[in-house]
Every structure is written in structure tokens, then in C-alpha cells.
Amino acid sequence: MALDEHYLDTVRERSKKSHVYKKYQMTGLMLAEILNDNAHKALYIKLAKAHDEEKLIRLARDIAEKKNVRNKGAYFMKMLFDGTTDPSHHR
């Protein structure tokens, strides 16, 4: 194995490990998991840094419980920026 191949293998292994250093990073990852939207975890981390973390988690859990929501991540964003965080207001 060439040196370059070994380096790429090392980088791939590192990328599999989580590097969480701040509370908002963990909150963002939790939001992505709750909403089943790991493709947008960086967005959720950014939101957790700028918004009340407890409010975000509460909203995500409320949305995750809804059976009739197909895209929970999109619905979460709509609810967050619609000005109301009570999912019962929107059907």
C-alpha cells in the first residue's frame, strides 16, 4: 500500500468518529437524530448555536411524534421560523 493510500484510509477512519466539543454541537446532532435527518446535521448544529437549545429539542420531539409529517426536517424549519413553536397550531 502506498503512503497516499494509507493516508486516505486514516482520513476515512477519522471521519467516522464524532468530534463534539461544545454543548450546541451535541444538541445539533440530537436534533438531526430526532428528526431522522442526518444529512443536515451541520444546519442543526448552527441552529443550536443561535437558538434556545431546550426549545429546539422540545419542538423536534413534538414534530417527531407526528405520524402524518413526511419531511420532519422541513416541517421543523417551517415551525421554527414561522414564529410559533406549537405544532398543534399547524395541521
Backbone as CSV, one residue per row, in Angstrom:
resi,resn,N_x,N_y,N_z,CA_x,CA_y,CA_z,C_x,C_y,C_z
1,MET,0.855,-1.181,0.000,0.000,0.000,0.000,0.893,1.233,0.000
2,ALA,0.626,2.152,-0.891,1.403,3.381,-0.987,1.073,4.301,0.181
3,LEU,1.940,5.222,0.413,1.760,6.174,1.504,0.454,6.952,1.352
4,ASP,0.134,7.377,0.137,-1.090,8.133,-0.105,-2.326,7.309,0.239
5,GLU,-2.335,6.036,-0.100,-3.472,5.171,0.210,-3.638,5.010,1.715
6,HIS,-2.512,4.856,2.414,-2.566,4.728,3.872,-3.131,6.002,4.501
7,TYR,-2.707,7.148,3.986,-3.194,8.422,4.499,-4.708,8.548,4.274
8,LEU,-5.174,8.190,3.096,-6.606,8.266,2.806,-7.409,7.329,3.698
9,ASP,-6.876,6.147,3.972,-7.547,5.229,4.894,-7.652,5.842,6.284
10,THR,-6.592,6.501,6.723,-6.579,7.147,8.033,-7.623,8.265,8.088
11,VAL,-7.696,9.059,7.041,-8.664,10.156,6.994,-10.087,9.600,7.012
12,ARG,-10.335,8.541,6.278,-11.667,7.931,6.264,-12.056,7.429,7.652
13,GLU,-11.131,6.818,8.356,-11.408,6.326,9.712,-11.702,7.481,10.663
14,ARG,-10.960,8.558,10.546,-11.186,9.723,11.407,-12.557,10.327,11.170
15,SER,-12.990,10.346,9.920,-14.270,10.981,9.604,-15.446,10.220,10.195
16,LYS,-15.262,8.970,10.534,-16.331,8.166,11.131,-16.547,8.496,12.599
17,LYS,-15.563,9.103,13.222,-15.638,9.413,14.652,-16.207,10.807,14.858
18,SER,-17.006,10.950,15.883,-17.627,12.230,16.201,-16.658,13.092,16.996
19,HIS,-16.611,14.354,16.664,-15.775,15.308,17.388,-16.675,16.399,17.949
20,VAL,-17.245,16.135,19.102,-18.160,17.084,19.736,-17.406,17.740,20.884
21,TYR,-17.299,19.065,20.800,-16.573,19.798,21.818,-17.467,20.757,22.604
22,LYS,-18.565,21.189,22.006,-19.444,22.168,22.639,-20.841,21.580,22.798
23,LYS,-21.594,22.127,23.746,-22.948,21.641,24.012,-23.862,21.822,22.796
24,TYR,-23.734,22.949,22.109,-24.602,23.188,20.954,-24.342,22.177,19.827
25,GLN,-23.098,21.667,19.737,-22.805,20.650,18.730,-23.569,19.362,19.040
26,MET,-23.584,18.982,20.302,-24.318,17.789,20.703,-25.815,17.991,20.484
27,THR,-26.302,19.182,20.798,-27.717,19.478,20.585,-28.067,19.375,19.102
28,GLY,-27.240,19.919,18.241,-27.479,19.834,16.804,-27.519,18.402,16.312
29,LEU,-26.620,17.573,16.811,-26.613,16.155,16.429,-27.860,15.445,16.951
30,MET,-28.295,15.820,18.149,-29.523,15.239,18.699,-30.726,15.623,17.852
31,LEU,-30.775,16.874,17.405,-31.876,17.327,16.553,-31.916,16.518,15.261
32,ALA,-30.764,16.327,14.647,-30.694,15.551,13.402,-31.181,14.130,13.629
33,GLU,-30.819,13.552,14.764,-31.242,12.188,15.075,-32.749,12.122,15.355
34,ILE,-33.243,13.051,16.139,-34.668,13.071,16.479,-35.518,13.209,15.222
35,LEU,-35.076,14.075,14.307,-35.833,14.347,13.092,-35.494,13.372,11.955
36,ASN,-34.584,12.458,12.237,-34.148,11.477,11.239,-33.649,12.188,9.975
37,ASP,-32.753,13.156,10.174,-32.264,13.999,9.087,-30.757,14.235,9.232
38,ASN,-29.991,13.161,9.217,-28.548,13.272,9.404,-27.846,14.006,8.274
39,ALA,-28.468,14.112,7.131,-27.851,14.819,6.009,-27.685,16.312,6.298
40,HIS,-28.469,16.833,7.223,-28.430,18.261,7.524,-27.950,18.553,8.944
41,LYS,-27.110,17.684,9.494,-26.686,17.875,10.886,-25.905,19.171,11.089
42,ALA,-25.155,19.620,10.095,-24.432,20.892,10.234,-25.408,22.061,10.395
43,LEU,-26.511,22.005,9.686,-27.544,23.038,9.817,-28.119,23.050,11.226
44,TYR,-28.405,21.863,11.764,-28.962,21.786,13.112,-27.966,22.256,14.161
45,ILE,-26.687,22.001,13.941,-25.655,22.489,14.860,-25.646,24.020,14.840
46,LYS,-25.739,24.587,13.651,-25.763,26.043,13.520,-26.991,26.638,14.206
47,LEU,-28.137,25.986,14.039,-29.358,26.457,14.699,-29.222,26.369,16.215
48,ALA,-28.625,25.287,16.703,-28.463,25.105,18.150,-27.539,26.158,18.738
49,LYS,-26.607,26.628,17.949,-25.698,27.666,18.429,-26.424,29.010,18.559
50,ALA,-27.404,29.244,17.684,-28.063,30.548,17.641,-29.380,30.626,18.410
51,HIS,-29.974,29.473,18.744,-31.302,29.469,19.361,-31.272,28.730,20.705
52,ASP,-32.344,28.864,21.439,-32.504,28.189,22.721,-32.537,26.673,22.487
53,GLU,-31.571,25.976,23.027,-31.413,24.545,22.769,-32.591,23.722,23.290
54,GLU,-33.093,24.061,24.451,-34.232,23.322,25.011,-35.473,23.489,24.150
55,LYS,-35.698,24.695,23.674,-36.837,24.976,22.805,-36.732,24.161,21.512
56,LEU,-35.536,24.090,20.941,-35.329,23.330,19.704,-35.608,21.846,19.907
57,ILE,-35.098,21.297,20.987,-35.303,19.869,21.260,-36.776,19.578,21.510
58,ARG,-37.428,20.442,22.255,-38.864,20.253,22.532,-39.665,20.272,21.223
59,LEU,-39.358,21.228,20.346,-40.040,21.322,19.058,-39.763,20.081,18.204
60,ALA,-38.517,19.650,18.154,-38.161,18.470,17.353,-38.885,17.227,17.855
61,ARG,-38.964,17.058,19.161,-39.658,15.890,19.712,-41.149,15.930,19.405
62,ASP,-41.749,17.109,19.489,-43.173,17.241,19.146,-43.411,16.856,17.693
63,ILE,-42.550,17.303,16.821,-42.692,17.000,15.398,-42.417,15.532,15.117
64,ALA,-41.431,14.962,15.789,-41.079,13.552,15.566,-42.228,12.619,15.950
65,GLU,-43.049,13.020,16.889,-44.184,12.200,17.318,-45.323,12.192,16.310
66,LYS,-45.361,13.191,15.442,-46.443,13.284,14.452,-46.242,12.225,13.365
67,LYS,-47.250,11.427,13.134,-47.182,10.347,12.148,-47.414,10.852,10.731
68,ASN,-48.185,11.932,10.583,-48.578,12.389,9.255,-47.605,13.367,8.607
69,VAL,-46.460,13.613,9.216,-45.467,14.522,8.653,-44.431,13.695,7.904
70,ARG,-44.345,13.914,6.586,-43.408,13.136,5.772,-41.981,13.651,5.896
71,ASN,-41.791,14.956,5.825,-40.456,15.541,5.891,-40.342,16.316,7.198
72,LYS,-39.921,15.634,8.232,-39.882,16.225,9.566,-38.893,17.385,9.657
73,GLY,-37.780,17.295,8.940,-36.798,18.369,8.947,-37.352,19.660,8.362
74,ALA,-38.042,19.548,7.232,-38.634,20.727,6.600,-39.741,21.315,7.483
75,TYR,-40.533,20.447,8.077,-41.605,20.912,8.954,-41.023,21.601,10.188
76,PHE,-39.932,21.063,10.705,-39.236,21.667,11.835,-38.786,23.086,11.492
77,MET,-38.195,23.268,10.307,-37.724,24.585,9.894,-38.897,25.552,9.728
78,LYS,-39.984,25.069,9.152,-41.170,25.918,8.977,-41.696,26.376,10.332
79,MET,-41.791,25.447,11.259,-42.314,25.783,12.586,-41.368,26.737,13.321
80,LEU,-40.088,26.512,13.181,-39.105,27.334,13.877,-39.153,28.780,13.394
81,PHE,-39.268,28.978,12.090,-39.200,30.322,11.539,-40.568,30.929,11.233
82,ASP,-41.621,30.193,11.544,-42.978,30.702,11.357,-43.385,31.613,12.511
83,GLY,-42.611,31.610,13.576,-42.918,32.454,14.720,-43.674,31.738,15.811
84,THR,-44.132,30.536,15.551,-44.823,29.762,16.580,-44.119,28.426,16.710
85,THR,-43.956,27.969,17.916,-43.289,26.676,18.117,-44.272,25.619,18.614
86,ASP,-45.539,25.939,18.567,-46.543,24.960,18.988,-47.059,24.249,17.745
87,PRO,-46.652,22.988,17.521,-47.053,22.270,16.317,-48.560,22.050,16.209
88,SER,-49.306,22.167,17.282,-50.753,21.959,17.221,-51.441,23.095,16.467
89,HIS,-50.764,24.227,16.288,-51.359,25.341,15.553,-51.393,25.087,14.051
90,HIS,-50.558,24.170,13.574,-50.468,23.898,12.150,-50.850,22.451,11.887
91,ARG,-51.766,22.231,11.034,-52.197,20.879,10.702,-51.998,20.621,9.243
